[in-house]
Amino acid sequence: MSHDCDHDCNHCASGCPERGAAERKQRERIQRVVGIVSGKGGVGKSLVTSLLASEARRSGMRTGILDADITGPSIPKIFGLHEKVLSDGKNVYPAVTRGGIKVISMNLCLPSEEDPVVWRGPIIAGTVTQFWEDVEWGELDCLFVDMPPGTGDVPLTVFQTLPVSGIVIVTSPQELVALIVKKALHMAELMKIPVLGIVENMAYFECPDCGKRHHIFGHSHMEEEARAFGIDTIAQIPMTPRFAEFCDQGRIEELESNRLDGILDAIRRS
């Protein structure tokens, strides 16, 4: 390490021992890294990340969430986190939810939760790398990475920098979304990242009076798409005001659901 080092690896081409040691430490202490991805926004990716992390923690797994959606972070709101993360000048210490999930998010680093992040792609990608390398995660059984939608800078950075065990793709029933999901599946193939499962959010609405299911966005083709790519682990989440209420109130850890058990089993096997 140079005597002039400012400890900011994002703009440095040097493969110094300090940087390599930080990377090795995380790989040794974090058993698996799972990316939660989507081809487009608004399909409930952060909801699925939060539900999976909560269920994993409830089952006894040591769990963390890296909120890689730098310009549109929502994980702190879902968990009711407002305090800022702390740093000792070398390491950043994640916030911890009431249930014991470690969380790092851009919203926990800003002076105000309402401050916008107006950055270009390379800086955003560098921040994600810092969230991986500079955060004192400790020993984890699973680190969930809530990624921004699409196949741009951040997903590439995550796939190329972090030891990703696999990804979970989140979608909704619309035909347009199904087309975009194929792009995410092809990206996973290109990067040689296993797809652990597909979650279809807003799959249907179940009438509370008669129990009949209504497919608001049309009937799903998820099973056919999953089979075409050799994916046998799928899950559906219905449209329900209860999920939205718990997210808005920061109480997602109180919401117990077995709808993602199959996905969680696939994560444990990864």
C-alpha positions in Angstrom: 0.0 0.0 0.0 1.3 3.4 -1.0 2.0 6.0 1.7 -0.3 8.3 -0.2 -3.2 5.9 -0.1 -6.5 7.5 0.8 -8.2 4.0 1.5 -10.6 4.6 -1.4 -10.2 1.6 -3.7 -12.9 2.7 -6.2 -10.5 5.0 -8.1 -7.4 3.0 -7.7 -5.9 0.5 -10.1 -3.5 -1.0 -7.6 -4.1 -4.5 -6.4 -2.6 -3.8 -3.0 -2.4 -6.5 -0.3 -4.8 -4.5 1.9 -7.5 -4.6 -0.7 -7.0 -8.4 -1.4 -7.0 -9.1 2.4 -10.4 -7.4 2.8 -11.9 -9.4 -0.1 -10.6 -12.7 1.3 -11.9 -11.9 4.7 -15.4 -11.5 3.4 -15.3 -14.6 1.4 -14.2 -16.6 4.4 -16.8 -15.2 6.8 -19.9 -15.1 4.5 -21.0 -18.5 3.6 -23.2 -17.6 0.6 -24.2 -14.5 -1.3 -27.6 -14.5 -3.1 -28.7 -11.8 -5.5 -32.3 -10.8 -5.8 -32.8 -9.4 -9.3 -35.5 -8.3 -11.7 -35.6 -7.2 -15.3 -37.7 -4.1 -14.5 -38.7 -2.0 -11.5 -41.9 -2.2 -9.5 -42.3 -6.0 -9.4 -41.6 -6.3 -5.6 -37.9 -7.2 -5.6 -37.3 -5.5 -2.2 -40.4 -7.2 -0.7 -39.0 -10.6 -1.8 -35.6 -9.8 -0.4 -37.1 -8.7 2.9 -39.3 -11.8 3.2 -36.5 -14.2 2.4 -34.1 -12.5 4.8 -36.7 -12.5 7.6 -37.7 -16.1 7.1 -34.0 -17.1 6.9 -33.3 -15.3 10.1 -36.3 -16.8 11.8 -35.0 -20.3 10.9 -31.7 -19.5 12.7 -29.5 -18.4 9.8 -27.2 -15.4 10.4 -28.4 -13.0 7.8 -27.6 -9.7 6.2 -28.9 -7.5 3.4 -26.8 -5.4 1.1 -29.1 -2.9 -0.5 -27.4 -2.4 -3.9 -30.2 -0.2 -5.2 -28.2 2.9 -4.5 -30.5 5.5 -6.1 -33.8 4.0 -5.0 -33.2 2.3 -1.6 -36.2 0.9 0.2 -34.9 -1.8 2.5 -34.5 0.6 5.6 -38.1 1.7 5.2 -39.4 -1.8 5.0 -37.5 -2.8 8.2 -38.2 0.5 10.1 -34.5 1.5 10.2 -33.7 5.2 10.6 -30.4 5.4 12.5 -27.2 6.1 10.5 -24.5 3.5 10.1 -21.3 4.0 12.1 -17.7 4.0 11.0 -14.4 3.8 12.8 -12.5 5.3 9.9 -11.6 1.9 8.5 -14.7 -0.3 8.7 -18.4 0.6 8.4 -20.7 -1.2 10.8 -24.2 -2.2 9.5 -27.5 -1.3 11.1 -29.3 -4.2 12.8 -33.0 -4.8 12.6 -35.2 -5.8 15.5 -34.9 -9.4 14.4 -31.1 -9.3 14.1 -30.6 -8.9 10.3 -27.6 -6.8 9.4 -28.3 -4.1 6.8 -26.3 -1.6 4.8 -28.1 0.8 2.5 -27.4 4.2 1.0 -30.3 5.7 2.9 -28.5 4.8 6.2 -25.5 6.9 5.0 -27.2 10.1 3.9 -27.8 13.1 6.2 -31.5 12.9 5.4 -33.6 10.0 4.1 -35.1 12.2 1.5 -31.8 13.3 0.0 -31.5 12.1 -3.7 -28.4 10.3 -4.9 -27.5 11.9 -8.2 -24.5 9.9 -9.3 -23.2 8.4 -12.5 -22.9 4.6 -13.0 -19.2 4.1 -12.1 -19.6 5.9 -8.7 -22.7 3.8 -7.9 -21.0 0.6 -8.8 -18.0 1.6 -6.7 -20.3 2.2 -3.7 -21.7 -1.3 -4.0 -18.1 -2.7 -4.0 -17.4 -0.6 -0.8 -20.6 -2.0 0.8 -19.1 -5.5 0.2 -15.5 -4.9 1.1 -15.6 -2.2 3.8 -18.6 -3.2 5.9 -17.9 -5.3 8.9 -20.4 -8.0 8.2 -19.0 -10.5 10.7 -20.0 -14.2 10.3 -23.0 -14.7 8.0 -24.8 -17.8 6.7 -26.4 -15.7 3.9 -26.0 -12.2 2.5 -28.9 -11.1 0.4 -28.1 -8.5 -2.3 -31.2 -6.4 -3.3 -30.2 -5.2 -6.8 -31.6 -2.4 -8.9 -33.6 -3.5 -11.9 -32.0 -4.2 -15.2 -28.7 -5.6 -16.4 -26.5 -2.6 -16.1 -23.5 -1.5 -14.0 -24.6 -2.7 -10.6 -25.6 -6.3 -11.5 -22.3 -6.6 -13.5 -20.3 -5.3 -10.5 -22.1 -7.7 -8.1 -21.6 -10.7 -10.4 -18.0 -9.9 -11.1 -16.9 -8.8 -7.6 -18.9 -10.8 -5.1 -18.9 -14.6 -4.7 -22.5 -15.0 -5.8 -23.9 -18.4 -5.0 -27.0 -17.9 -7.1 -29.8 -15.5 -7.9 -33.5 -15.3 -7.4 -35.5 -13.6 -10.1 -38.6 -11.6 -9.2 -41.3 -11.1 -11.8 -45.0 -10.3 -12.2 -47.6 -11.9 -14.6 -47.6 -9.3 -17.4 -46.4 -10.5 -20.8 -44.0 -7.5 -21.0 -42.4 -8.5 -17.7 -42.0 -12.1 -18.9 -40.0 -10.8 -21.9 -37.7 -8.8 -19.7 -37.3 -11.7 -17.3 -35.8 -13.7 -20.2 -33.1 -11.0 -20.4 -32.2 -11.5 -16.8 -32.1 -15.3 -17.3 -29.8 -14.9 -20.3 -27.6 -12.6 -18.3 -27.3 -15.2 -15.6 -26.3 -17.8 -18.2 -23.8 -15.4 -19.7 -22.2 -14.8 -16.2 -22.5 -18.5 -15.2 -24.5 -17.6 -12.2 -27.1 -20.3 -11.1 -30.7 -19.3 -10.9 -32.0 -20.7 -7.6 -35.7 -19.9 -8.3 -38.3 -17.5 -9.7 -40.8 -15.6 -7.6 -43.9 -14.2 -9.2 -45.3 -11.3 -7.2 -48.8 -9.9 -7.6 -49.7 -13.3 -9.1 -53.4 -13.0 -8.3 -55.9 -11.4 -5.9 -57.9 -13.7 -3.6 -61.3 -12.4 -2.6 -61.5 -12.3 1.2 -65.3 -13.0 1.0 -65.6 -16.0 -1.4 -62.0 -17.1 -1.7 -62.1 -16.9 -5.5 -58.8 -16.0 -7.2 -58.8 -13.1 -9.7 -55.8 -12.8 -12.1 -55.6 -9.0 -12.3 -52.7 -8.9 -14.6 -53.7 -12.0 -16.6 -52.9 -15.6 -16.2 -49.3 -16.5 -15.4 -46.9 -18.2 -17.9 -44.2 -18.5 -15.3 -44.2 -22.3 -15.1 -43.7 -22.6 -18.8 -40.9 -20.0 -18.8 -39.2 -21.7 -15.8 -39.3 -25.1 -17.5 -37.8 -23.7 -20.7 -34.7 -22.7 -18.6 -34.6 -25.8 -16.5 -35.8 -24.1 -13.3 -38.0 -26.1 -11.0 -38.2 -23.9 -8.0 -40.9 -21.3 -8.3 -43.2 -19.4 -5.9 -46.1 -17.0 -6.1 -47.1 -14.1 -3.9 -50.7 -12.8 -4.2 -51.8 -9.2 -4.2 -52.7 -8.4 -0.6 -52.9 -5.1 1.3 -51.4 -6.8 4.3 -48.0 -7.0 2.7 -48.1 -3.3 1.8 -49.2 -2.3 5.3 -46.3 -4.2 7.0 -43.8 -2.7 4.6 -45.1 0.8 5.1 -45.0 0.4 8.9 -41.5 -1.1 8.9 -42.8 -4.3 10.4 -41.9 -6.9 7.7 -40.2 -9.2 10.2 -43.5 -9.7 11.9 -45.1 -11.1 8.7 -44.7 -14.8 8.7 -45.3 -16.6 5.4 -44.5 -20.1 4.0 -44.9 -19.0 0.4 -41.1 -18.7 -0.2 -40.1 -21.9 1.7 -39.1 -23.7 -1.6 -36.9 -20.8 -2.6 -35.3 -20.7 0.9 -34.6 -24.4 0.7 -32.8 -23.9 -2.7 -30.8 -21.1 -1.1 -29.7 -23.4 1.8 -28.5 -25.9 -0.8 -26.5 -23.3 -2.8 
